[in-house]
Amino acid sequence: MTLEKYKNAVTDDPELQAGLNSINPKFGDFCTRVAGEAWGLPLIDQKTKALITIAIDVANQNNLGAGSPFGAHVNMAIKQGATREEIEELLIFMCVYAGFNKAATYFAALNEIFEDSK
């Protein structure tokens, strides 16, 4: 995974947009426009927003199955400068607020993501 910070982690990332469009072109366009607007708000930086999306994935326990956003959100966070260690600390933090079993599931998924990126 390469570090490539974007001013807007959604509208400036063609790889992300291609992934969304591969699910369904109308869905991809809609997500890019709507999420891009939210990601374009100026007060919270892109790295923090990306880490927040990972926390939401853990709270919602939605990393399973086709179209899962977790891998994309981890990739997005890394592109915005987050380290594996920061993501791991976030998962430990989420144990307290979302549950240990949810966080354990995401640690396993995170390990797979980093294994696949080698």
N, CA, C and O atoms as a GROMACS GRO file, in nm:
protein
  472
    1MET      N    1   0.084  -0.118   0.000
    1MET     CA    2   0.000   0.000   0.000
    1MET      C    3   0.089   0.124   0.000
    1MET      O    4   0.184   0.135   0.077
    2THR      N    5   0.055   0.215  -0.086
    2THR     CA    6   0.138   0.334  -0.099
    2THR      C    7   0.078   0.450  -0.023
    2THR      O    8  -0.044   0.460  -0.007
    3LEU      N    9   0.165   0.536   0.024
    3LEU     CA   10   0.122   0.656   0.093
    3LEU      C   11   0.103   0.765  -0.011
    3LEU      O   12   0.199   0.809  -0.074
    4GLU      N   13  -0.021   0.807  -0.030
    4GLU     CA   14  -0.052   0.911  -0.128
    4GLU      C   15  -0.166   0.994  -0.072
    4GLU      O   16  -0.283   0.966  -0.096
    5LYS      N   17  -0.130   1.098   0.003
    5LYS     CA   18  -0.232   1.181   0.066
    5LYS      C   19  -0.311   1.257  -0.040
    5LYS      O   20  -0.255   1.311  -0.135
    6TYR      N   21  -0.440   1.261  -0.021
    6TYR     CA   22  -0.529   1.335  -0.110
    6TYR      C   23  -0.593   1.448  -0.032
    6TYR      O   24  -0.616   1.438   0.088
    7LYS      N   25  -0.622   1.556  -0.101
    7LYS     CA   26  -0.696   1.666  -0.039
    7LYS      C   27  -0.835   1.617   0.001
    7LYS      O   28  -0.887   1.654   0.106
    8ASN      N   29  -0.896   1.534  -0.084
    8ASN     CA   30  -1.025   1.472  -0.055
    8ASN      C   31  -1.007   1.322  -0.080
    8ASN      O   32  -0.987   1.280  -0.194
    9ALA      N   33  -1.015   1.243   0.025
    9ALA     CA   34  -0.986   1.100   0.017
    9ALA      C   35  -1.084   1.023  -0.070
    9ALA      O   36  -1.058   0.907  -0.104
   10VAL      N   37  -1.195   1.083  -0.108
   10VAL     CA   38  -1.292   1.017  -0.195
   10VAL      C   39  -1.280   1.069  -0.338
   10VAL      O   40  -1.255   0.992  -0.430
   11THR      N   41  -1.299   1.198  -0.356
   11THR     CA   42  -1.304   1.252  -0.492
   11THR      C   43  -1.168   1.258  -0.561
   11THR      O   44  -1.162   1.267  -0.683
   12ASP      N   45  -1.060   1.252  -0.486
   12ASP     CA   46  -0.927   1.258  -0.545
   12ASP      C   47  -0.862   1.120  -0.560
   12ASP      O   48  -0.747   1.112  -0.604
   13ASP      N   49  -0.932   1.013  -0.526
   13ASP     CA   50  -0.874   0.879  -0.531
   13ASP      C   51  -0.940   0.796  -0.641
   13ASP      O   52  -1.046   0.737  -0.619
   14PRO      N   53  -0.880   0.791  -0.759
   14PRO     CA   54  -0.940   0.716  -0.870
   14PRO      C   55  -0.952   0.566  -0.842
   14PRO      O   56  -1.044   0.502  -0.892
   15GLU      N   57  -0.860   0.511  -0.763
   15GLU     CA   58  -0.867   0.368  -0.730
   15GLU      C   59  -0.992   0.339  -0.646
   15GLU      O   60  -1.062   0.240  -0.669
   16LEU      N   61  -1.020   0.424  -0.549
   16LEU     CA   62  -1.139   0.409  -0.467
   16LEU      C   63  -1.265   0.421  -0.553
   16LEU      O   64  -1.357   0.340  -0.541
   17GLN      N   65  -1.268   0.521  -0.640
   17GLN     CA   66  -1.384   0.541  -0.726
   17GLN      C   67  -1.405   0.421  -0.819
   17GLN      O   68  -1.518   0.380  -0.843
   18ALA      N   69  -1.296   0.366  -0.871
   18ALA     CA   70  -1.308   0.248  -0.957
   18ALA      C   71  -1.366   0.130  -0.879
   18ALA      O   72  -1.448   0.055  -0.931
   19GLY      N   73  -1.323   0.114  -0.755
   19GLY     CA   74  -1.378   0.007  -0.671
   19GLY      C   75  -1.526   0.025  -0.646
   19GLY      O   76  -1.603  -0.072  -0.653
   20LEU      N   77  -1.568   0.147  -0.617
   20LEU     CA   78  -1.711   0.175  -0.597
   20LEU      C   79  -1.789   0.151  -0.725
   20LEU      O   80  -1.898   0.093  -0.722
   21ASN      N   81  -1.735   0.195  -0.836
   21ASN     CA   82  -1.803   0.177  -0.964
   21ASN      C   83  -1.811   0.031  -1.005
   21ASN      O   84  -1.904  -0.009  -1.075
   22SER      N   85  -1.714  -0.050  -0.960
   22SER     CA   86  -1.718  -0.193  -0.994
   22SER      C   87  -1.832  -0.265  -0.923
   22SER      O   88  -1.879  -0.368  -0.969
   23ILE      N   89  -1.876  -0.209  -0.810
   23ILE     CA   90  -1.993  -0.266  -0.741
   23ILE      C   91  -2.116  -0.239  -0.826
   23ILE      O   92  -2.196  -0.329  -0.851
   24ASN      N   93  -2.129  -0.114  -0.868
   24ASN     CA   94  -2.238  -0.072  -0.956
   24ASN      C   95  -2.208   0.073  -0.995
   24ASN      O   96  -2.185   0.155  -0.907
   25PRO      N   97  -2.209   0.106  -1.125
   25PRO     CA   98  -2.173   0.242  -1.166
   25PRO      C   99  -2.260   0.352  -1.103
   25PRO      O  100  -2.208   0.456  -1.064
   26LYS      N  101  -2.389   0.329  -1.094
   26LYS     CA  102  -2.476   0.431  -1.032
   26LYS      C  103  -2.445   0.445  -0.884
   26LYS      O  104  -2.441   0.556  -0.830
   27PHE      N  105  -2.423   0.331  -0.817
   27PHE     CA  106  -2.385   0.332  -0.676
   27PHE      C  107  -2.253   0.405  -0.658
   27PHE      O  108  -2.240   0.488  -0.568
   28GLY      N  109  -2.155   0.374  -0.743
   28GLY     CA  110  -2.025   0.438  -0.733
   28GLY      C  111  -2.032   0.589  -0.750
   28GLY      O  112  -1.970   0.664  -0.675
   29ASP      N  113  -2.109   0.633  -0.848
   29ASP     CA  114  -2.125   0.776  -0.871
   29ASP      C  115  -2.192   0.843  -0.751
   29ASP      O  116  -2.149   0.948  -0.706
   30PHE      N  117  -2.298   0.779  -0.701
   30PHE     CA  118  -2.370   0.834  -0.587
   30PHE      C  119  -2.278   0.845  -0.465
   30PHE      O  120  -2.273   0.949  -0.400
   31CYS      N  121  -2.206   0.736  -0.434
   31CYS     CA  122  -2.115   0.736  -0.319
   31CYS      C  123  -2.007   0.843  -0.334
   31CYS      O  124  -1.976   0.914  -0.238
   32THR      N  125  -1.952   0.853  -0.452
   32THR     CA  126  -1.846   0.952  -0.475
   32THR      C  127  -1.898   1.093  -0.451
   32THR      O  128  -1.831   1.174  -0.386
   33ARG      N  129  -2.016   1.123  -0.503
   33ARG     CA  130  -2.071   1.257  -0.486
   33ARG      C  131  -2.107   1.287  -0.341
   33ARG      O  132  -2.068   1.391  -0.288
   34VAL      N  133  -2.180   1.196  -0.277
   34VAL     CA  134  -2.229   1.222  -0.142
   34VAL      C  135  -2.115   1.214  -0.039
   34VAL      O  136  -2.096   1.305   0.041
   35ALA      N  137  -2.039   1.104  -0.043
   35ALA     CA  138  -1.929   1.091   0.052
   35ALA      C  139  -1.822   1.195   0.024
   35ALA      O  140  -1.760   1.248   0.116
   36GLY      N  141  -1.800   1.225  -0.103
   36GLY     CA  142  -1.701   1.327  -0.138
   36GLY      C  143  -1.733   1.462  -0.079
   36GLY      O  144  -1.643   1.535  -0.038
   37GLU      N  145  -1.861   1.494  -0.074
   37GLU     CA  146  -1.900   1.621  -0.012
   37GLU      C  147  -1.870   1.620   0.138
   37GLU      O  148  -1.818   1.717   0.192
   38ALA      N  149  -1.903   1.510   0.205
   38ALA     CA  150  -1.876   1.499   0.348
   38ALA      C  151  -1.726   1.501   0.375
   38ALA      O  152  -1.680   1.566   0.470
   39TRP      N  153  -1.649   1.431   0.293
   39TRP     CA  154  -1.504   1.427   0.311
   39TRP      C  155  -1.442   1.562   0.277
   39TRP      O  156  -1.329   1.590   0.318
   40GLY      N  157  -1.513   1.646   0.204
   40GLY     CA  158  -1.462   1.778   0.169
   40GLY      C  159  -1.484   1.883   0.276
   40GLY      O  160  -1.432   1.994   0.264
   41LEU      N  161  -1.560   1.851   0.379
   41LEU     CA  162  -1.578   1.946   0.489
   41LEU      C  163  -1.442   1.975   0.552
   41LEU      O  164  -1.359   1.885   0.564
   42PRO      N  165  -1.417   2.098   0.593
   42PRO     CA  166  -1.280   2.140   0.624
   42PRO      C  167  -1.228   2.119   0.766
   42PRO      O  168  -1.106   2.126   0.786
   43LEU      N  169  -1.310   2.094   0.864
   43LEU     CA  170  -1.263   2.102   1.002
   43LEU      C  171  -1.193   1.976   1.054
   43LEU      O  172  -1.108   1.986   1.142
   44ILE      N  173  -1.228   1.860   1.003
   44ILE     CA  174  -1.164   1.734   1.046
   44ILE      C  175  -1.074   1.689   0.931
   44ILE      O  176  -1.118   1.678   0.817
   45ASP      N  177  -0.947   1.662   0.962
   45ASP     CA  178  -0.854   1.624   0.857
   45ASP      C  179  -0.886   1.485   0.800
   45ASP      O  180  -0.957   1.406   0.863
   46GLN      N  181  -0.833   1.458   0.683
   46GLN     CA  182  -0.864   1.335   0.609
   46GLN      C  183  -0.820   1.210   0.685
   46GLN      O  184  -0.892   1.110   0.684
   47LYS      N  185  -0.705   1.213   0.749
   47LYS     CA  186  -0.658   1.096   0.824
   47LYS      C  187  -0.754   1.064   0.938
   47LYS      O  188  -0.788   0.948   0.960
   48THR      N  189  -0.799   1.166   1.011
   48THR     CA  190  -0.892   1.144   1.122
   48THR      C  191  -1.024   1.089   1.069
   48THR      O  192  -1.081   0.997   1.128
   49LYS      N  193  -1.072   1.144   0.960
   49LYS     CA  194  -1.197   1.093   0.901
   49LYS      C  195  -1.182   0.946   0.861
   49LYS      O  196  -1.273   0.866   0.882
   50ALA      N  197  -1.067   0.912   0.805
   50ALA     CA  198  -1.044   0.772   0.766
   50ALA      C  199  -1.042   0.680   0.888
   50ALA      O  200  -1.097   0.570   0.883
   51LEU      N  201  -0.979   0.724   0.996
   51LEU     CA  202  -0.979   0.643   1.118
   51LEU      C  203  -1.120   0.631   1.177
   51LEU      O  204  -1.157   0.526   1.230
   52ILE      N  205  -1.198   0.737   1.167
   52ILE     CA  206  -1.337   0.732   1.213
   52ILE      C  207  -1.416   0.628   1.134
   52ILE      O  208  -1.498   0.556   1.192
   53THR      N  209  -1.393   0.619   1.004
   53THR     CA  210  -1.467   0.520   0.924
   53THR      C  211  -1.434   0.378   0.968
   53THR      O  212  -1.521   0.291   0.968
   54ILE      N  213  -1.308   0.355   1.007
   54ILE     CA  214  -1.272   0.222   1.057
   54ILE      C  215  -1.344   0.194   1.188
   54ILE      O  216  -1.394   0.084   1.210
   55ALA      N  217  -1.351   0.294   1.276
   55ALA     CA  218  -1.424   0.276   1.403
   55ALA      C  219  -1.571   0.246   1.377
   55ALA      O  220  -1.631   0.164   1.445
   56ILE      N  221  -1.629   0.312   1.279
   56ILE     CA  222  -1.769   0.286   1.244
   56ILE      C  223  -1.785   0.144   1.192
   56ILE      O  224  -1.882   0.076   1.225
   57ASP      N  225  -1.690   0.098   1.109
   57ASP     CA  226  -1.696  -0.041   1.062
   57ASP      C  227  -1.699  -0.138   1.179
   57ASP      O  228  -1.777  -0.232   1.180
   58VAL      N  229  -1.613  -0.114   1.278
   58VAL     CA  230  -1.607  -0.202   1.395
   58VAL      C  231  -1.739  -0.197   1.471
   58VAL      O  232  -1.794  -0.302   1.507
   59ALA      N  233  -1.790  -0.078   1.496
   59ALA     CA  234  -1.915  -0.064   1.571
   59ALA      C  235  -2.031  -0.130   1.498
   59ALA      O  236  -2.119  -0.190   1.560
   60ASN      N  237  -2.031  -0.120   1.366
   60ASN     CA  238  -2.140  -0.178   1.286
   60ASN      C  239  -2.117  -0.325   1.254
   60ASN      O  240  -2.209  -0.393   1.207
   61GLN      N  241  -1.996  -0.375   1.278
   61GLN     CA  242  -1.959  -0.513   1.247
   61GLN      C  243  -1.996  -0.547   1.103
   61GLN      O  244  -2.065  -0.646   1.079
   62ASN      N  245  -1.949  -0.466   1.008
   62ASN     CA  246  -1.988  -0.490   0.869
   62ASN      C  247  -1.868  -0.521   0.780
   62ASN      O  248  -1.862  -0.473   0.667
   63ASN      N  249  -1.773  -0.599   0.831
   63ASN     CA  250  -1.656  -0.630   0.749
   63ASN      C  251  -1.670  -0.760   0.673
   63ASN      O  252  -1.576  -0.799   0.604
   64LEU      N  253  -1.781  -0.827   0.681
   64LEU     CA  254  -1.795  -0.957   0.619
   64LEU      C  255  -1.871  -0.946   0.487
   64LEU      O  256  -1.961  -0.863   0.473
   65GLY      N  257  -1.833  -1.029   0.392
   65GLY     CA  258  -1.908  -1.039   0.268
   65GLY      C  259  -1.860  -0.944   0.159
   65GLY      O  260  -1.776  -0.857   0.180
   66ALA      N  261  -1.919  -0.966   0.042
   66ALA     CA  262  -1.884  -0.885  -0.076
   66ALA      C  263  -1.921  -0.739  -0.052
   66ALA      O  264  -2.023  -0.709   0.010
   67GLY      N  265  -1.840  -0.652  -0.103
   67GLY     CA  266  -1.868  -0.509  -0.090
   67GLY      C  267  -1.833  -0.451   0.046
   67GLY      O  268  -1.866  -0.336   0.074
   68SER      N  269  -1.766  -0.530   0.131
   68SER     CA  270  -1.729  -0.482   0.264
   68SER      C  271  -1.639  -0.359   0.253
   68SER      O  272  -1.545  -0.358   0.174
   69PRO      N  273  -1.667  -0.256   0.332
   69PRO     CA  274  -1.587  -0.135   0.322
   69PRO      C  275  -1.459  -0.137   0.405
   69PRO      O  276  -1.375  -0.048   0.388
   70PHE      N  277  -1.440  -0.234   0.494
   70PHE     CA  278  -1.328  -0.229   0.587
   70PHE      C  279  -1.192  -0.218   0.516
   70PHE      O  280  -1.111  -0.132   0.550
   71GLY      N  281  -1.168  -0.306   0.420
   71GLY     CA  282  -1.041  -0.302   0.349
   71GLY      C  283  -1.019  -0.169   0.279
   71GLY      O  284  -0.909  -0.114   0.282
   72ALA      N  285  -1.123  -0.117   0.217
   72ALA     CA  286  -1.112   0.013   0.151
   72ALA      C  287  -1.084   0.124   0.252
   72ALA      O  288  -1.008   0.216   0.224
   73HIS      N  289  -1.146   0.114   0.369
   73HIS     CA  290  -1.125   0.218   0.471
   73HIS      C  291  -0.983   0.210   0.529
   73HIS      O  292  -0.923   0.314   0.557
   74VAL      N  293  -0.931   0.090   0.547
   74VAL     CA  294  -0.792   0.076   0.593
   74VAL      C  295  -0.698   0.134   0.489
   74VAL      O  296  -0.606   0.210   0.522
   75ASN      N  297  -0.721   0.099   0.362
   75ASN     CA  298  -0.638   0.153   0.254
   75ASN      C  299  -0.647   0.305   0.251
   75ASN      O  300  -0.546   0.373   0.232
   76MET      N  301  -0.766   0.358   0.268
   76MET     CA  302  -0.787   0.503   0.269
   76MET      C  303  -0.708   0.568   0.384
   76MET      O  304  -0.643   0.670   0.365
   77ALA      N  305  -0.714   0.507   0.501
   77ALA     CA  306  -0.643   0.561   0.617
   77ALA      C  307  -0.492   0.561   0.593
   77ALA      O  308  -0.424   0.658   0.628
   78ILE      N  309  -0.442   0.454   0.534
   78ILE     CA  310  -0.299   0.446   0.506
   78ILE      C  311  -0.259   0.552   0.405
   78ILE      O  312  -0.155   0.617   0.420
   79LYS      N  313  -0.339   0.571   0.303
   79LYS     CA  314  -0.310   0.675   0.204
   79LYS      C  315  -0.309   0.814   0.267
   79LYS      O  316  -0.244   0.905   0.216
   80GLN      N  317  -0.381   0.830   0.376
   80GLN     CA  318  -0.386   0.960   0.444
   80GLN      C  319  -0.281   0.972   0.555
   80GLN      O  320  -0.280   1.071   0.629
   81GLY      N  321  -0.195   0.872   0.566
   81GLY     CA  322  -0.084   0.882   0.660
   81GLY      C  323  -0.096   0.800   0.787
   81GLY      O  324  -0.006   0.804   0.871
   82ALA      N  325  -0.205   0.726   0.804
   82ALA     CA  326  -0.219   0.642   0.923
   82ALA      C  327  -0.123   0.523   0.913
   82ALA      O  328  -0.097   0.472   0.804
   83THR      N  329  -0.071   0.482   1.026
   83THR     CA  330   0.016   0.366   1.030
   83THR      C  331  -0.062   0.244   1.078
   83THR      O  332  -0.171   0.256   1.134
   84ARG      N  333  -0.005   0.128   1.054
   84ARG     CA  334  -0.066   0.006   1.104
   84ARG      C  335  -0.083   0.014   1.256
   84ARG      O  336  -0.184  -0.027   1.311
   85GLU      N  337   0.020   0.069   1.322
   85GLU     CA  338   0.016   0.080   1.468
   85GLU      C  339  -0.100   0.168   1.514
   85GLU      O  340  -0.165   0.138   1.614
   86GLU      N  341  -0.126   0.276   1.443
   86GLU     CA  342  -0.239   0.363   1.479
   86GLU      C  343  -0.371   0.291   1.459
   86GLU      O  344  -0.463   0.305   1.540
   87ILE      N  345  -0.382   0.215   1.352
   87ILE     CA  346  -0.505   0.139   1.328
   87ILE      C  347  -0.522   0.032   1.434
   87ILE      O  348  -0.633   0.009   1.482
   88GLU      N  349  -0.414  -0.034   1.472
   88GLU     CA  350  -0.421  -0.134   1.579
   88GLU      C  351  -0.462  -0.070   1.711
   88GLU      O  352  -0.543  -0.126   1.785
   89GLU      N  353  -0.407   0.048   1.742
   89GLU     CA  354  -0.447   0.117   1.865
   89GLU      C  355  -0.595   0.153   1.860
   89GLU      O  356  -0.665   0.144   1.962
   90LEU      N  357  -0.643   0.194   1.745
   90LEU     CA  358  -0.785   0.223   1.729
   90LEU      C  359  -0.869   0.099   1.757
   90LEU      O  360  -0.972   0.107   1.824
   91LEU      N  361  -0.826  -0.016   1.707
   91LEU     CA  362  -0.901  -0.140   1.731
   91LEU      C  363  -0.901  -0.176   1.880
   91LEU      O  364  -1.002  -0.223   1.932
   92ILE      N  365  -0.789  -0.154   1.947
   92ILE     CA  366  -0.786  -0.179   2.092
   92ILE      C  367  -0.882  -0.083   2.163
   92ILE      O  368  -0.956  -0.124   2.252
   93PHE      N  369  -0.880   0.042   2.123
   93PHE     CA  370  -0.972   0.141   2.180
   93PHE      C  371  -1.117   0.099   2.157
   93PHE      O  372  -1.202   0.115   2.245
   94MET      N  373  -1.146   0.046   2.039
   94MET     CA  374  -1.283   0.005   2.006
   94MET      C  375  -1.328  -0.116   2.087
   94MET      O  376  -1.448  -0.139   2.099
   95CYS      N  377  -1.234  -0.195   2.142
   95CYS     CA  378  -1.273  -0.306   2.230
   95CYS      C  379  -1.363  -0.254   2.341
   95CYS      O  380  -1.464  -0.317   2.375
   96VAL      N  381  -1.328  -0.140   2.397
   96VAL     CA  382  -1.400  -0.084   2.511
   96VAL      C  383  -1.540  -0.040   2.471
   96VAL      O  384  -1.635  -0.059   2.546
   97TYR      N  385  -1.554   0.019   2.353
   97TYR     CA  386  -1.680   0.082   2.315
   97TYR      C  387  -1.766  -0.002   2.222
   97TYR      O  388  -1.887   0.019   2.215
   98ALA      N  389  -1.706  -0.096   2.149
   98ALA     CA  390  -1.784  -0.176   2.055
   98ALA      C  391  -1.786  -0.324   2.091
   98ALA      O  392  -1.874  -0.398   2.047
   99GLY      N  393  -1.690  -0.367   2.171
   99GLY     CA  394  -1.686  -0.507   2.212
   99GLY      C  395  -1.558  -0.576   2.168
   99GLY      O  396  -1.505  -0.550   2.060
  100PHE      N  397  -1.511  -0.665   2.254
  100PHE     CA  398  -1.388  -0.736   2.228
  100PHE      C  399  -1.400  -0.828   2.108
  100PHE      O  400  -1.306  -0.837   2.028
  101ASN      N  401  -1.512  -0.897   2.093
  101ASN     CA  402  -1.528  -0.989   1.981
  101ASN      C  403  -1.528  -0.916   1.847
  101ASN      O  404  -1.471  -0.965   1.749
  102LYS      N  405  -1.590  -0.799   1.843
  102LYS     CA  406  -1.589  -0.721   1.719
  102LYS      C  407  -1.446  -0.680   1.685
  102LYS      O  408  -1.402  -0.694   1.571
  103ALA      N  409  -1.374  -0.629   1.783
  103ALA     CA  410  -1.237  -0.586   1.758
  103ALA      C  411  -1.149  -0.703   1.715
  103ALA      O  412  -1.064  -0.688   1.628
  104ALA      N  413  -1.169  -0.820   1.776
  104ALA     CA  414  -1.090  -0.938   1.738
  104ALA      C  415  -1.112  -0.973   1.592
  104ALA      O  416  -1.018  -1.009   1.521
  105THR      N  417  -1.235  -0.964   1.548
  105THR     CA  418  -1.267  -0.991   1.408
  105THR      C  419  -1.190  -0.897   1.316
  105THR      O  420  -1.140  -0.937   1.211
  106TYR      N  421  -1.182  -0.772   1.356
  106TYR     CA  422  -1.114  -0.673   1.274
  106TYR      C  423  -0.963  -0.685   1.280
  106TYR      O  424  -0.895  -0.653   1.183
  107PHE      N  425  -0.909  -0.730   1.392
  107PHE     CA  426  -0.765  -0.758   1.396
  107PHE      C  427  -0.732  -0.867   1.295
  107PHE      O  428  -0.632  -0.857   1.223
  108ALA      N  429  -0.814  -0.970   1.289
  108ALA     CA  430  -0.792  -1.078   1.192
  108ALA      C  431  -0.800  -1.023   1.049
  108ALA      O  432  -0.717  -1.057   0.964
  109ALA      N  433  -0.899  -0.940   1.022
  109ALA     CA  434  -0.913  -0.882   0.888
  109ALA      C  435  -0.796  -0.790   0.856
  109ALA      O  436  -0.746  -0.789   0.744
  110LEU      N  437  -0.750  -0.713   0.955
  110LEU     CA  438  -0.635  -0.623   0.934
  110LEU      C  439  -0.510  -0.705   0.902
  110LEU      O  440  -0.434  -0.668   0.813
  111ASN      N  441  -0.490  -0.815   0.973
  111ASN     CA  442  -0.375  -0.900   0.946
  111ASN      C  443  -0.379  -0.952   0.802
  111ASN      O  444  -0.276  -0.956   0.734
  112GLU      N  445  -0.497  -0.991   0.754
  112GLU     CA  446  -0.512  -1.038   0.616
  112GLU      C  447  -0.479  -0.926   0.516
  112GLU      O  448  -0.413  -0.950   0.415
  113ILE      N  449  -0.524  -0.806   0.545
  113ILE     CA  450  -0.497  -0.693   0.456
  113ILE      C  451  -0.347  -0.670   0.443
  113ILE      O  452  -0.296  -0.651   0.333
  114PHE      N  453  -0.277  -0.672   0.556
  114PHE     CA  454  -0.134  -0.647   0.551
  114PHE      C  455  -0.057  -0.766   0.493
  114PHE      O  456   0.048  -0.747   0.431
  115GLU      N  457  -0.107  -0.886   0.511
  115GLU     CA  458  -0.044  -1.003   0.448
  115GLU      C  459  -0.059  -0.994   0.296
  115GLU      O  460   0.035  -1.022   0.223
  116ASP      N  461  -0.179  -0.955   0.250
  116ASP     CA  462  -0.204  -0.943   0.106
  116ASP      C  463  -0.123  -0.832   0.042
  116ASP      O  464  -0.094  -0.838  -0.077
  117SER      N  465  -0.086  -0.731   0.120
  117SER     CA  466  -0.012  -0.617   0.063
  117SER      C  467   0.138  -0.644   0.052
  117SER      O  468   0.210  -0.562  -0.006
  118LYS      N  469   0.186  -0.756   0.106
  118LYS     CA  470   0.329  -0.786   0.099
  118LYS      C  471   0.369  -0.830  -0.041
  118LYS      O  472   0.486  -0.859  -0.066
   0.00000   0.00000   0.00000
